């Protein structure tokens, strides 16, 4: 589905990001994962290579625009183009607002929103020159419903939805599509560590009767990145089993 496409996936060393890297590589993309540390990047690459998948990796500081710009320049020099950017890196929050230190709010905003803007700004000139490209963002079910604490997290995901819809309008004339995937409760490391008595009530809120798997989310990204979605832009695709419907 993505033969010979050059794809960058941030937060690509674990969870949904790693599964998306795997799905893209299996479908013919030359896939480049971004991680927070060289150690985790190398570990993820080694794991995928054991599966027979060839991927590349970098660990730029996603809140340093000069570093991002330099990394994008290196990728363009090596591969000649960038077809797909998946802005997946992010962090959650769960404290009541009065108990949340300002620096924690800043960290959530910096990674979940500022980094998305920086990366998008860095790749758009190349995509405009190519007259094609796909930018995909990771939103969340809480961008639709909110959550009872950790307000910085849903605030950034509501912002991601607005950014996605606005950029879709701005970049459509240049042949660039912009969409987002809004996962529901997904079986990542964080959720897998929860005791069964916490998981069961979550499952009971989902009409499909199970939590999502990383592959469910990765497949949504794969579809939106492919030519099968060539007339879809400005969409927030909910992948949540109809949770809270």
Backbone as JSON, one array per atom type, in Angstrom:
{
  "sequence": "XXXXXXXXXXXXXXXXXXXXXXXXXXXXXXXXXXXXXXXXXXXXXXXXXXXXXXXXXXXXXXXXXXXXXXXXXXXXXXXXXXXXXXXXXXXXXXXXXXXXXXXXXXXXXXXXXXXXXXXXXXXXXXXXXXXXXXXXXXXXXXXXXXXXXXXXXXXXXXXXXXXXXXXXXXXXXXXXXXXXXXXXXXXXXXXXXXXXXXXXXXXXXXXXXXXXXXXXXXXXXXXXXXXXXXXXXXXXXXXXXXXXX",
  "N": [[0.81, -1.22, 0.0], [2.1, 1.16, 0.42], [4.29, 1.39, -1.27], [7.63, 2.26, -1.77], [7.32, 4.76, -0.62], [8.45, 7.44, 1.45], [8.53, 7.6, 4.82], [8.08, 9.23, 7.93], [7.86, 8.58, 11.36], [7.01, 9.71, 14.44], [7.67, 9.13, 17.95], [8.14, 6.45, 17.65], [9.2, 4.16, 18.84], [7.87, 2.45, 20.52], [4.73, 0.94, 21.54], [1.81, 2.28, 19.99], [3.16, 3.78, 18.06], [5.43, 2.2, 17.35], [4.11, -0.04, 16.31], [2.91, 1.14, 14.13], [5.13, 1.89, 12.62], [5.98, -0.69, 11.99], [3.77, -1.63, 10.45], [3.84, 0.16, 8.27], [6.38, -0.39, 7.19], [6.08, -3.07, 6.47], [4.36, -2.73, 4.41], [5.78, -1.67, 2.34], [6.92, 0.88, 2.63], [9.71, 3.08, 2.98], [10.75, 3.45, 6.03], [11.14, 5.69, 8.69], [11.88, 5.99, 11.97], [11.34, 8.1, 14.78], [12.7, 8.66, 17.98], [12.97, 9.29, 21.55], [15.46, 8.87, 22.65], [18.74, 7.76, 21.69], [19.34, 5.18, 22.45], [16.83, 3.86, 22.75], [15.89, 4.11, 20.17], [17.77, 2.58, 18.72], [17.27, 0.08, 19.85], [14.62, -0.42, 19.04], [14.94, -0.46, 16.25], [16.63, -2.7, 15.99], [14.91, -4.72, 16.9], [12.93, -4.69, 14.9], [14.47, -5.31, 12.69], [15.11, -7.94, 13.27], [12.74, -9.05, 12.58], [12.88, -8.97, 9.92], [12.53, -6.51, 8.73], [13.48, -3.47, 7.29], [14.44, -0.5, 8.64], [14.96, 2.97, 9.47], [16.38, 5.38, 11.78], [16.17, 8.19, 14.07], [16.93, 10.59, 16.68], [16.01, 13.36, 17.29], [15.66, 16.37, 19.26], [12.47, 17.18, 19.82], [11.46, 19.61, 20.51], [13.2, 21.47, 19.7], [13.64, 23.51, 17.2], [15.7, 24.03, 15.34], [17.23, 21.71, 15.51], [15.4, 19.8, 14.62], [15.01, 20.75, 12.0], [17.57, 20.32, 10.96], [17.72, 17.52, 11.08], [15.63, 16.78, 9.34], [16.69, 17.81, 6.99], [18.89, 16.09, 6.69], [17.55, 13.68, 6.23], [16.22, 14.26, 3.84], [18.43, 14.61, 2.19], [19.43, 12.03, 2.18], [17.29, 10.39, 1.29], [15.84, 11.82, -0.58], [13.19, 12.71, -0.65], [10.16, 13.34, 1.24], [7.36, 11.66, 2.01], [5.37, 11.04, 3.85], [4.37, 12.08, 7.04], [3.99, 11.12, 10.32], [2.78, 12.37, 13.14], [3.17, 11.27, 16.05], [4.32, 11.12, 18.59], [3.89, 11.68, 22.06], [2.59, 12.64, 25.32], [0.84, 11.81, 28.35], [-1.46, 13.08, 30.89], [-2.65, 13.27, 34.25], [-3.31, 14.51, 36.64], [-5.29, 16.52, 38.93], [-6.06, 19.92, 38.09], [-5.25, 21.86, 40.0], [-3.24, 20.58, 41.3], [-1.22, 20.26, 39.51], [1.99, 20.93, 38.54], [3.3, 23.88, 36.97], [5.43, 23.35, 35.21], [4.95, 20.74, 34.39], [2.63, 21.03, 32.91], [3.69, 22.55, 30.84], [5.44, 20.66, 29.66], [3.66, 18.75, 28.59], [2.25, 20.3, 26.72], [4.38, 21.12, 25.12], [5.35, 18.7, 23.92], [3.04, 17.43, 22.87], [1.82, 19.33, 21.26], [3.42, 21.66, 20.43], [5.67, 20.33, 19.29], [4.45, 18.99, 17.19], [3.66, 21.1, 15.55], [6.2, 22.17, 14.94], [7.48, 20.0, 13.57], [5.75, 19.64, 11.42], [5.95, 22.16, 10.15], [8.6, 21.91, 9.34], [8.62, 19.86, 7.39], [6.83, 20.6, 5.42], [7.78, 22.42, 3.3], [9.29, 20.67, 1.59], [7.31, 18.83, 0.85], [5.57, 20.52, -0.5], [7.17, 21.2, -2.66], [7.31, 18.75, -3.9], [4.69, 18.55, -4.58], [2.93, 16.9, -3.3], [1.92, 14.91, -0.48], [1.46, 13.53, 2.84], [0.2, 14.23, 5.98], [-0.19, 13.05, 9.17], [-1.79, 13.0, 12.29], [-1.73, 12.12, 15.76], [-4.53, 12.02, 17.61], [-7.02, 11.77, 20.11], [-9.54, 9.91, 21.91], [-10.3, 11.51, 24.0], [-10.25, 13.99, 22.94], [-12.69, 14.37, 21.99], [-14.48, 13.86, 24.06], [-13.35, 14.82, 26.4], [-11.71, 14.58, 29.68], [-11.7, 13.58, 33.18], [-9.59, 14.61, 34.69], [-6.18, 15.88, 34.58], [-6.07, 17.94, 32.64], [-4.45, 19.22, 30.77], [-3.73, 17.36, 28.85], [-6.16, 16.53, 27.26], [-6.64, 19.14, 26.36], [-4.5, 19.65, 24.61], [-5.08, 17.73, 22.7], [-7.59, 18.45, 21.71], [-6.65, 20.73, 20.48], [-4.99, 19.58, 18.53], [-6.92, 18.48, 16.84], [-8.09, 20.83, 15.82], [-5.86, 21.95, 14.58], [-5.38, 19.98, 12.65], [-7.7, 20.1, 11.0], [-7.55, 22.74, 10.1], [-5.0, 22.9, 8.86], [-5.44, 21.07, 6.83], [-7.12, 22.48, 5.13], [-5.45, 24.62, 4.48], [-3.27, 23.38, 3.18], [-4.26, 21.76, 1.17], [-4.44, 22.84, -1.53], [-1.83, 22.48, -2.33], [-1.61, 19.82, -2.73], [-1.35, 18.28, -0.47], [-2.42, 16.12, 2.0], [-4.09, 16.15, 5.17], [-4.77, 14.52, 8.1], [-6.18, 13.02, 11.11], [-5.92, 10.49, 13.63], [-7.95, 9.27, 16.17], [-7.44, 7.53, 18.82], [-9.1, 5.17, 21.01], [-9.26, 3.59, 24.24], [-6.37, 1.78, 24.43], [-4.32, -1.12, 24.08], [-1.59, -0.58, 25.16], [1.75, -0.45, 26.66], [1.32, 0.98, 29.04], [-1.41, 0.62, 29.6], [-1.51, -2.15, 29.71], [-0.24, -2.64, 32.06], [-2.07, -2.15, 34.0], [-4.23, -3.36, 36.63], [-6.59, -6.14, 36.36], [-9.07, -5.44, 37.51], [-9.28, -2.76, 36.99], [-9.25, -2.65, 34.25], [-11.55, -4.03, 33.38], [-13.94, -2.39, 33.92], [-13.43, -0.4, 32.0], [-13.62, -1.83, 29.59], [-16.3, -2.43, 29.65], [-17.49, -0.09, 28.86], [-17.28, -0.02, 26.18], [-18.82, -0.65, 23.2], [-17.98, -2.6, 21.3], [-16.81, -4.44, 22.91], [-14.16, -4.87, 23.71], [-10.84, -3.63, 24.45], [-8.78, -1.53, 22.34], [-6.19, -2.69, 20.1], [-2.7, -1.98, 19.46], [-2.26, -2.49, 16.72], [-4.76, -2.02, 15.6], [-4.92, 0.75, 15.59], [-2.65, 1.39, 14.13], [-3.37, 0.33, 11.64], [-5.34, 2.1, 10.88], [-3.84, 4.44, 10.51], [-2.28, 3.49, 8.4], [-4.18, 3.12, 6.33], [-5.07, 5.84, 6.0], [-2.7, 6.98, 5.16], [-2.32, 5.88, 2.71], [-3.03, 5.59, -0.86], [-5.63, 4.8, -1.0], [-7.05, 6.51, 0.53], [-7.16, 8.88, -0.85], [-8.94, 10.97, -1.31], [-9.57, 11.96, 1.11], [-9.34, 14.31, 3.57], [-8.67, 16.5, 6.34], [-10.01, 15.09, 8.29], [-10.97, 13.59, 11.39], [-10.4, 10.59, 12.47], [-12.1, 8.38, 14.39], [-11.06, 5.72, 16.34], [-12.14, 3.66, 18.28], [-13.89, 1.68, 19.07], [-16.47, 2.54, 19.34], [-16.64, 3.66, 21.85], [-18.16, 5.34, 24.56], [-20.26, 6.07, 22.96]],
  "CA": [[0.0, 0.0, 0.0], [2.95, 2.35, 0.52], [5.54, 1.06, -1.95], [8.64, 3.29, -2.06], [7.05, 6.01, 0.08], [9.36, 7.76, 2.54], [7.65, 7.94, 5.93], [8.64, 9.52, 9.25], [6.9, 8.34, 12.43], [7.56, 10.1, 15.73], [7.22, 8.22, 19.0], [8.09, 5.18, 16.92], [9.99, 3.1, 19.48], [7.04, 1.56, 21.33], [3.28, 1.13, 21.5], [1.16, 2.56, 18.72], [4.15, 4.25, 17.1], [6.21, 1.06, 16.86], [3.24, -0.87, 15.48], [2.71, 1.87, 12.88], [6.37, 1.69, 11.88], [5.94, -2.07, 11.48], [2.77, -1.72, 9.4], [4.31, 0.9, 7.1], [7.51, -1.11, 6.6], [5.55, -4.28, 5.84], [3.62, -2.33, 3.22], [6.67, -1.16, 1.3], [7.47, 2.22, 2.86], [11.0, 3.28, 3.62], [10.2, 4.02, 7.25], [12.12, 6.32, 9.58], [11.26, 6.24, 13.27], [11.95, 9.05, 15.7], [12.53, 8.35, 19.39], [13.49, 10.31, 22.46], [16.86, 8.58, 22.98], [19.39, 6.88, 20.72], [19.25, 3.82, 22.97], [15.53, 3.27, 22.43], [15.84, 4.04, 18.71], [18.57, 1.42, 18.31], [16.58, -1.13, 20.3], [13.46, -0.62, 18.16], [15.45, -0.85, 14.93], [17.11, -4.08, 16.1], [13.73, -5.59, 17.0], [12.28, -4.76, 13.58], [15.38, -6.02, 11.79], [14.93, -9.36, 13.56], [11.52, -9.45, 11.87], [13.14, -8.85, 8.49], [12.11, -5.2, 8.27], [14.55, -2.48, 7.26], [13.98, 0.83, 9.01], [15.99, 3.92, 9.86], [15.94, 6.05, 12.99], [16.83, 9.39, 14.57], [16.39, 11.04, 17.97], [16.12, 14.8, 17.49], [14.84, 17.02, 20.28], [11.29, 17.65, 19.09], [11.16, 20.99, 20.88], [14.29, 22.31, 19.2], [13.34, 23.59, 15.77], [16.94, 23.92, 14.56], [17.61, 20.29, 15.48], [14.44, 19.15, 13.72], [15.32, 21.19, 10.64], [18.8, 19.64, 10.55], [17.4, 16.11, 10.87], [14.84, 16.7, 8.11], [17.64, 18.03, 5.89], [19.64, 14.85, 6.53], [16.66, 12.68, 5.63], [16.02, 14.64, 2.44], [19.68, 14.34, 1.47], [19.6, 10.58, 2.07], [16.18, 9.72, 0.61], [15.38, 12.62, -1.71], [11.83, 13.22, -0.5], [9.4, 12.88, 2.41], [5.98, 11.51, 1.55], [4.42, 10.88, 4.95], [4.78, 12.4, 8.41], [3.03, 10.75, 11.36], [3.07, 13.03, 14.41], [2.59, 10.36, 17.04], [4.92, 11.28, 19.92], [3.04, 12.43, 22.98], [2.57, 12.22, 26.72], [-0.47, 12.01, 28.97], [-1.5, 13.8, 32.17], [-3.79, 12.75, 35.0], [-3.49, 15.18, 37.92], [-6.2, 17.67, 38.95], [-5.37, 21.13, 37.64], [-4.61, 22.59, 41.1], [-2.07, 19.81, 41.74], [-0.31, 20.08, 38.39], [3.01, 21.98, 38.47], [3.35, 24.53, 35.65], [6.41, 22.72, 34.31], [4.33, 19.55, 33.82], [1.74, 21.54, 31.85], [4.56, 22.94, 29.72], [5.95, 19.45, 29.01], [2.58, 18.16, 27.79], [2.0, 21.19, 25.58], [5.56, 21.11, 24.25], [5.45, 17.48, 23.12], [1.79, 17.08, 22.18], [1.36, 20.36, 20.32], [4.51, 22.43, 19.84], [6.47, 19.45, 18.45], [3.68, 18.72, 15.97], [3.78, 22.29, 14.71], [7.58, 22.27, 14.47], [7.75, 18.96, 12.57], [4.96, 19.94, 10.23], [6.6, 23.29, 9.5], [9.87, 21.49, 8.75], [8.46, 18.99, 6.22], [5.93, 21.15, 4.4], [8.43, 22.91, 2.08], [9.63, 19.55, 0.71], [6.07, 18.29, 0.3], [5.07, 21.48, -1.49], [8.01, 21.07, -3.85], [6.89, 17.49, -4.54], [3.27, 18.69, -4.89], [2.2, 15.78, -2.69], [2.36, 14.55, 0.86], [0.43, 13.17, 3.81], [0.54, 14.51, 7.37], [-1.15, 12.4, 10.04], [-1.6, 13.36, 13.68], [-2.4, 11.3, 16.76], [-5.45, 12.71, 18.5], [-7.44, 10.87, 21.19], [-10.97, 9.96, 22.2], [-10.57, 12.6, 24.94], [-10.44, 15.22, 22.17], [-14.13, 14.45, 21.72], [-15.26, 13.77, 25.29], [-12.66, 15.34, 27.56], [-11.44, 13.61, 30.73], [-12.0, 14.22, 34.46], [-8.4, 15.22, 35.3], [-5.1, 15.97, 33.6], [-6.72, 18.72, 31.57], [-3.51, 19.63, 29.72], [-3.72, 16.36, 27.77], [-7.23, 16.78, 26.3], [-6.49, 20.47, 25.76], [-3.62, 19.53, 23.44], [-5.69, 16.89, 21.66], [-8.56, 19.32, 21.04], [-5.85, 21.59, 19.61], [-4.56, 18.77, 17.4], [-8.05, 18.4, 15.92], [-8.2, 22.11, 15.13], [-4.69, 22.06, 13.71], [-5.57, 19.06, 11.53], [-8.71, 20.62, 10.09], [-7.07, 24.0, 9.52], [-3.91, 22.61, 7.92], [-6.02, 20.4, 5.67], [-7.6, 23.53, 4.22], [-4.3, 25.41, 4.03], [-2.31, 22.64, 2.36], [-4.91, 21.02, 0.09], [-4.06, 23.3, -2.87], [-0.48, 22.0, -2.65], [-1.65, 18.37, -2.89], [-0.97, 17.66, 0.8], [-3.56, 15.75, 2.83], [-3.84, 16.19, 6.62], [-5.82, 13.85, 8.85], [-5.79, 12.57, 12.43], [-6.55, 9.3, 14.19], [-8.28, 9.47, 17.59], [-7.59, 6.22, 19.46], [-9.72, 4.99, 22.31], [-8.41, 2.85, 25.16], [-5.56, 0.89, 23.59], [-3.49, -2.02, 24.86], [-0.17, -0.22, 25.17], [2.42, -0.86, 27.9], [0.71, 1.65, 30.18], [-2.69, -0.03, 29.9], [-1.25, -3.55, 30.06], [0.24, -2.7, 33.45], [-3.18, -1.94, 34.92], [-4.84, -4.61, 37.11], [-7.85, -6.5, 35.68], [-10.23, -4.73, 38.08], [-9.36, -1.44, 36.35], [-9.5, -2.84, 32.81], [-12.91, -4.51, 33.12], [-14.9, -1.29, 33.76], [-13.17, 0.27, 30.72], [-14.18, -2.66, 28.52], [-17.77, -2.36, 29.73], [-17.97, 1.14, 28.21], [-16.98, -0.12, 24.74], [-19.79, -1.54, 22.58], [-17.36, -3.75, 20.64], [-16.5, -5.43, 23.93], [-12.73, -5.04, 23.98], [-10.02, -2.45, 24.21], [-8.1, -1.59, 21.07], [-4.8, -3.13, 20.02], [-1.91, -1.05, 18.66], [-2.45, -2.76, 15.29], [-6.0, -1.36, 15.16], [-4.6, 2.15, 15.33], [-1.67, 1.4, 13.02], [-4.07, 0.09, 10.38], [-6.02, 3.35, 10.52], [-2.8, 5.29, 9.93], [-1.9, 2.9, 7.1], [-5.22, 3.48, 5.37], [-5.06, 7.27, 5.72], [-1.46, 7.31, 4.46], [-2.3, 5.24, 1.39], [-3.84, 6.19, -1.93], [-7.04, 4.46, -0.77], [-7.65, 7.67, 1.2], [-6.69, 10.03, -1.63], [-9.92, 12.06, -1.29], [-9.9, 12.21, 2.51], [-8.47, 15.26, 4.27], [-9.39, 17.26, 7.37], [-10.85, 14.15, 9.03], [-10.51, 13.01, 12.64], [-10.93, 9.23, 12.43], [-12.18, 7.77, 15.71], [-10.81, 4.27, 16.36], [-12.37, 3.48, 19.72], [-14.91, 0.67, 19.34], [-17.7, 3.28, 19.69], [-16.63, 3.99, 23.27], [-18.95, 6.51, 24.95], [-21.24, 6.43, 21.93]],
  "C": [[0.84, 1.27, 0.0], [4.28, 2.16, -0.2], [6.37, 2.29, -2.26], [8.32, 4.65, -1.48], [8.08, 6.2, 1.2], [8.51, 8.31, 3.68], [8.44, 8.17, 7.21], [7.54, 9.31, 10.28], [7.55, 8.71, 13.76], [6.96, 9.22, 16.83], [7.17, 6.79, 18.49], [8.8, 4.02, 17.58], [9.15, 2.13, 20.3], [5.57, 1.83, 21.06], [2.73, 1.34, 20.1], [2.17, 2.99, 17.66], [4.95, 3.11, 16.5], [5.36, 0.18, 15.95], [2.96, -0.19, 14.13], [3.96, 1.79, 12.01], [6.37, 0.31, 11.23], [4.97, -2.19, 10.3], [3.22, -1.01, 8.12], [5.43, 0.14, 6.4], [7.04, -2.37, 5.88], [4.84, -3.95, 4.53], [4.47, -1.52, 2.24], [7.26, 0.21, 1.53], [8.9, 2.13, 3.38], [10.71, 4.1, 4.87], [11.3, 4.48, 8.18], [11.41, 6.61, 10.9], [12.07, 7.28, 14.05], [11.67, 8.6, 17.13], [13.18, 9.4, 20.25], [14.96, 10.11, 22.79], [17.45, 7.63, 21.94], [19.28, 5.42, 21.15], [17.94, 3.15, 22.58], [15.34, 3.16, 20.92], [16.57, 2.79, 18.22], [17.88, 0.11, 18.68], [15.38, -1.44, 19.4], [13.89, -1.08, 16.77], [15.91, -2.3, 14.94], [15.96, -5.07, 16.14], [13.07, -5.77, 15.63], [13.17, -5.49, 12.58], [15.32, -7.52, 12.02], [13.7, -9.92, 12.86], [11.68, -9.34, 10.35], [12.73, -7.52, 7.89], [13.27, -4.22, 8.36], [13.97, -1.1, 7.56], [15.18, 1.68, 9.41], [15.51, 4.64, 11.1], [16.8, 7.22, 13.4], [16.23, 9.74, 15.92], [16.58, 12.54, 18.16], [15.27, 15.26, 18.67], [13.66, 17.67, 19.58], [10.83, 19.04, 19.5], [12.28, 21.95, 20.51], [14.16, 22.39, 17.69], [14.59, 23.45, 14.9], [17.38, 22.47, 14.43], [16.68, 19.51, 14.56], [14.78, 19.48, 12.26], [16.56, 20.48, 10.1], [18.53, 18.17, 10.24], [16.6, 15.92, 9.59], [15.74, 16.89, 6.89], [18.46, 16.78, 5.62], [18.8, 13.78, 5.83], [16.43, 12.99, 4.15], [17.27, 14.37, 1.61], [19.83, 12.85, 1.21], [18.55, 9.93, 1.17], [15.58, 10.52, -0.55], [14.0, 13.22, -1.59], [11.27, 12.75, 0.84], [7.95, 12.85, 1.99], [4.96, 11.54, 2.67], [5.08, 11.3, 6.26], [3.66, 11.97, 9.34], [3.5, 11.37, 12.67], [2.42, 12.24, 15.53], [3.14, 10.56, 18.45], [4.01, 12.11, 20.82], [3.17, 11.9, 24.39], [1.23, 12.58, 27.33], [-0.33, 12.82, 30.26], [-2.73, 13.32, 32.92], [-4.06, 13.45, 36.34], [-4.58, 16.26, 37.83], [-5.42, 18.95, 38.67], [-4.64, 21.84, 38.79], [-3.37, 21.87, 41.63], [-1.02, 19.62, 40.64], [0.71, 21.22, 38.35], [3.04, 22.6, 37.07], [4.32, 23.85, 34.68], [5.86, 21.44, 33.7], [3.35, 19.95, 32.7], [2.57, 21.89, 30.62], [5.06, 21.72, 28.95], [4.9, 18.82, 28.1], [2.32, 19.0, 26.55], [3.16, 21.14, 24.59], [5.6, 19.88, 23.36], [4.2, 17.22, 22.29], [1.36, 18.08, 21.13], [2.51, 21.09, 19.63], [5.35, 21.56, 18.88], [5.77, 19.13, 17.14], [3.78, 19.9, 15.01], [5.19, 22.42, 14.12], [7.87, 21.26, 13.36], [7.0, 19.24, 11.28], [5.58, 21.09, 9.45], [7.86, 22.85, 8.76], [9.7, 20.65, 7.49], [7.63, 19.61, 5.11], [6.66, 21.69, 3.16], [8.8, 21.8, 1.1], [8.38, 18.96, 0.07], [5.48, 19.22, -0.75], [5.87, 21.39, -2.79], [7.64, 19.81, -4.63], [5.47, 17.59, -5.1], [2.46, 17.5, -4.39], [2.75, 15.53, -1.3], [1.17, 14.23, 1.74], [0.97, 13.48, 5.2], [-0.57, 13.92, 8.24], [-0.8, 12.7, 11.5], [-2.32, 12.39, 14.61], [-3.22, 12.19, 17.68], [-5.8, 11.74, 19.63], [-8.95, 10.95, 21.34], [-11.28, 11.11, 23.16], [-10.64, 13.95, 24.22], [-11.9, 15.41, 21.79], [-14.9, 14.62, 23.03], [-14.63, 14.47, 26.49], [-12.33, 14.22, 28.54], [-11.5, 14.32, 32.07], [-10.8, 14.81, 35.19], [-7.3, 15.25, 34.24], [-5.49, 16.78, 32.39], [-5.75, 19.16, 30.47], [-3.51, 18.65, 28.55], [-4.89, 16.55, 26.8], [-7.16, 18.15, 25.65], [-5.61, 20.4, 24.51], [-4.27, 18.72, 22.35], [-6.85, 17.61, 20.97], [-7.82, 20.23, 20.05], [-5.37, 20.84, 18.37], [-5.69, 18.64, 16.38], [-8.2, 19.69, 15.13], [-7.06, 22.33, 14.16], [-4.88, 21.21, 12.46], [-6.56, 19.63, 10.52], [-8.24, 21.89, 9.38], [-5.96, 23.76, 8.5], [-4.42, 21.9, 6.68], [-6.5, 21.43, 4.65], [-6.43, 24.33, 3.64], [-3.47, 24.68, 2.98], [-2.94, 21.86, 1.2], [-4.53, 21.53, -1.31], [-2.67, 22.85, -3.3], [-0.44, 20.48, -2.81], [-1.29, 17.61, -1.62], [-2.24, 17.38, 1.61], [-3.16, 15.74, 4.3], [-5.03, 15.58, 7.34], [-5.29, 13.47, 10.24], [-6.53, 11.28, 12.77], [-6.75, 9.54, 15.68], [-8.5, 8.11, 18.23], [-8.44, 6.28, 20.72], [-8.75, 4.3, 23.24], [-7.69, 1.76, 24.38], [-4.57, 0.12, 24.45], [-2.0, -1.74, 24.68], [0.45, -0.69, 26.48], [1.75, -0.27, 29.13], [-0.59, 0.96, 30.59], [-2.48, -1.47, 30.33], [-0.8, -3.71, 31.5], [-0.88, -2.53, 34.47], [-3.75, -3.28, 35.38], [-6.17, -4.87, 36.42], [-9.05, -5.73, 36.2], [-10.35, -3.31, 37.55], [-9.69, -1.56, 34.87], [-10.96, -3.18, 32.54], [-13.94, -3.38, 33.01], [-14.69, -0.51, 32.46], [-13.8, -0.5, 29.57], [-15.7, -2.56, 28.5], [-18.34, -1.1, 29.09], [-17.83, 1.08, 26.69], [-17.95, -1.1, 24.09], [-19.18, -2.75, 21.87], [-16.81, -4.77, 21.63], [-15.04, -5.72, 24.18], [-12.03, -3.7, 23.84], [-9.3, -2.62, 22.88], [-6.7, -2.16, 21.2], [-4.01, -2.1, 19.21], [-2.08, -1.25, 17.15], [-3.73, -2.12, 14.76], [-5.73, 0.1, 14.78], [-3.63, 2.27, 14.16], [-2.36, 1.21, 11.68], [-4.85, 1.32, 9.92], [-5.03, 4.33, 9.91], [-2.4, 4.8, 8.55], [-2.91, 3.26, 6.03], [-5.15, 4.95, 5.0], [-3.8, 7.7, 4.98], [-1.47, 6.85, 3.02], [-3.17, 5.99, 0.38], [-5.31, 5.8, -1.82], [-7.78, 5.62, -0.14], [-7.35, 8.96, 0.44], [-7.66, 11.21, -1.65], [-10.38, 12.37, 0.14], [-8.87, 13.17, 3.1], [-9.31, 16.06, 5.25], [-10.27, 16.4, 8.25], [-10.18, 13.71, 10.33], [-11.16, 11.63, 12.73], [-10.92, 8.61, 13.81], [-12.01, 6.26, 15.59], [-10.91, 3.84, 17.82], [-13.45, 2.45, 20.05], [-16.25, 1.26, 19.73], [-17.78, 3.56, 21.19], [-17.36, 5.3, 23.51], [-19.97, 6.94, 23.91], [-22.64, 6.52, 22.54]]
}
